[in-house]
Amino acid sequence: MTGRADKGIILTTGTFSTEAKKEALRDGAPPIELVDGERVVEIMEELELGLKRVHSFIVNRSFFNDFGVGAKGV
């Protein structure tokens, strides 16, 4: 990358090793921004990129036990 760009960026759905993080900031080389999977998801959420907001519920079956309703009734 030296001599060809001012900065680089690498995206992954995983994570970066300590060595990769050190290399990305090595003195004398153009900086490389590392974007791991967790940050990719955050960016997608912030921009609502390819995502659709949904609202959902999970049934708390133990709540219904107090009313004598069995698992078949829920």
C-alpha positions in Angstrom: 0.0 0.0 0.0 3.0 2.3 0.6 3.1 5.0 -2.1 -0.3 4.0 -3.5 -2.8 5.2 -0.8 -3.0 7.5 2.2 -5.0 5.1 4.3 -6.5 1.6 4.0 -9.5 -0.2 5.5 -10.1 -3.8 6.2 -13.5 -5.2 7.1 -14.2 -8.6 8.6 -17.1 -10.4 10.1 -14.7 -11.9 12.6 -12.1 -10.3 14.8 -8.5 -9.0 14.5 -5.5 -10.5 16.3 -3.3 -8.3 18.4 -0.6 -8.6 15.8 -2.9 -7.4 13.1 -3.9 -4.4 15.2 -0.2 -3.5 15.8 0.6 -3.9 12.1 -2.3 -1.6 11.1 -0.7 1.2 13.1 2.9 0.5 12.3 5.2 3.5 12.2 6.2 4.5 8.7 3.3 2.7 6.9 0.0 4.2 5.9 -2.6 3.6 8.6 -5.1 0.8 8.1 -8.5 1.1 9.8 -9.6 -2.3 11.0 -13.4 -2.8 11.3 -14.4 -6.1 13.0 -17.7 -7.9 12.8 -19.1 -6.2 15.9 -18.4 -2.8 14.5 -19.8 -3.8 11.1 -23.1 -4.6 12.8 -23.1 -1.3 14.7 -22.6 0.6 11.5 -25.4 -1.3 9.8 -27.7 -0.6 12.7 -26.7 3.1 12.8 -27.4 3.5 9.1 -30.3 1.0 9.0 -28.4 -0.5 6.1 -30.1 -3.7 4.9 -32.1 -3.9 8.1 -35.7 -3.6 9.0 -36.7 -2.8 12.5 -39.0 -5.3 14.1 -40.8 -5.6 17.5 -41.3 -9.0 19.0 -42.2 -10.7 22.2 -41.2 -14.0 23.9 -43.9 -15.8 25.9 -43.0 -16.2 29.6 -44.7 -19.5 30.1 -44.1 -19.5 33.9 -46.5 -16.5 34.1 -49.4 -18.6 32.9 -48.6 -21.3 35.5 -50.2 -19.1 38.1 -53.5 -19.2 36.3 -53.5 -23.0 35.9 -53.0 -22.9 32.2 -50.7 -25.7 31.0 -48.2 -25.6 28.2 -50.9 -26.7 25.7 -53.0 -23.6 26.5 -50.2 -21.2 25.6 
